[in-house]
Amino acid sequence: MIPVEDALQKILNTVHVLEPETRPILSALDQVLAEDVVARFDIPPHDNSAMDGFAVRASDTHGAGIQSPIYLKVIGEVAAGYTTSTKIISGTTVRIMTGAPLPAGADAVVQFENTDETERKKQKQPLDTIGILEPAKPGLNVRPKGEDIRAGQVVLTKGTLLHPAGIGILASLGKENATVIRRPVVSVLSTGDELRPSGKTLAPGQIYDSNSYTIAANIARCGGVARIIGIGRDTLASLQEKIRHGLNADMLITSGGVSKGDYDVVKDVLAQMGNVSFWTVRMKPGKPIAFGTLQTDNGRNVPHLGLPGNPVSSMITFEQFARPAILKMRGIARHTRPVIYAAIDQEIVNEDSRRIYARVRVTRKENGWTASVTGPQGSGILSSMAEANGLAIVPEDWALARPGDILKVQLLYDTEETL
């Protein structure tokens, strides 16, 4: 058995960041930029109004008040998307809408609420003159040219993960496409004579294949593209055929067939078709894991991760090993889940000096976080995984975690809203 950290490092040393592709900007959401994005122009491209109101010379409004309005002559109007050639001189103003370019001569905008426009409309007075009810300082309600982005500025750097705001920046720069690291395609294969696809009738002794779906869902959740290739039977010929079919991908993940039983033949196929880097890891659940590379007919080496067949073991080992590998292939630097420290609510016995990943539900209380074990911890009890939002880690050198002990908890969700 090798430590978890050593196993993960071997996997990360084997996989590589994938090549770039060009995609429409909306399709590039949650992908990583493969190049810097440089602005060709200022945003905003001109001084513009941050409010609906009147563009003025601030010096014309000194001394204005509700009891002593300063009256300015209205010489024009400008809306967003339009410009005006009208120049403001002393004693004049232009009615202006939010986002409209500031007329020449103006250095401030007095919002409608600080004028007598509403009262004039009520009294049906002419609007060719307006009363200013509050003094303005230069720059009031003005968005200066280039306030957000300057021409020539590197506004998004290579390696940036594109969130909605980044997509908006690309759109504001007039870009239709983005050059990003492509998403990894991962083949998914479940193995075992006992497995049947969903929707089929079960014979005695058979069960439905759930691992293909949990693994594929996890792949999609961490940004990969899952390709389920079916179920491999417990024979060399069947597995070899399925595995060859699965090598048209960036990675192959199998579940089952990596323990020490007579019918666990995945590791034998790996030895014939490629190489095995390691087989067992010092963790619970999830000790039997096979990792190596498989060679295609054209000589390309495809990383293969053989997860255990038990549903919980499969999901937990995916979290520790497959997820970081997929994130690295996507060009994402941070591979680890967020962690917190929480008081465990019941005893956890560590019988064989392996690192335990206990399924827990963490909640925040007045004195800190509490982690509650989500029922029986058998590696086949998938319902306990469904109820968990974290994995409490009992270190290898702990024989016992007692109620109240503080454990590191790996969060399965990135935001507190899910807790």
Secondary structure as UniProt FT lines:
FT   HELIX           4..14
FT   STRAND          20..24
FT   HELIX           25..28
FT   TURN            29..30
FT   STRAND          32..33
FT   STRAND          37..38
FT   STRAND          48..49
FT   STRAND          53..56
FT   HELIX           58..61
FT   TURN            62..63
FT   STRAND          70..78
FT   TURN            80..81
FT   TURN            90..91
FT   STRAND          92..96
FT   TURN            98..99
FT   TURN            104..105
FT   STRAND          108..111
FT   HELIX           112..114
FT   HELIX           117..122
FT   TURN            123..124
FT   STRAND          129..132
FT   TURN            138..141
FT   STRAND          142..143
FT   TURN            145..146
FT   TURN            151..152
FT   STRAND          154..156
FT   TURN            158..159
FT   HELIX           164..172
FT   TURN            173..174
FT   STRAND          177..181
FT   STRAND          185..191
FT   TURN            193..194
FT   STRAND          195..196
FT   TURN            198..199
FT   TURN            204..205
FT   STRAND          207..208
FT   HELIX           211..221
FT   TURN            222..223
FT   STRAND          225..232
FT   HELIX           236..246
FT   STRAND          251..255
FT   TURN            262..263
FT   HELIX           266..273
FT   STRAND          274..281
FT   STRAND          283..284
FT   STRAND          288..295
FT   TURN            297..298
FT   STRAND          301..307
FT   HELIX           311..317
FT   HELIX           318..322
FT   HELIX           323..329
FT   TURN            330..331
FT   STRAND          339..344
FT   STRAND          348..349
FT   STRAND          355..365
FT   TURN            366..367
FT   STRAND          368..373
FT   TURN            379..380
FT   HELIX           382..386
FT   STRAND          390..394
FT   TURN            396..397
FT   STRAND          400..401
FT   TURN            403..404
FT   STRAND          406..411
FT   HELIX           416..418
//
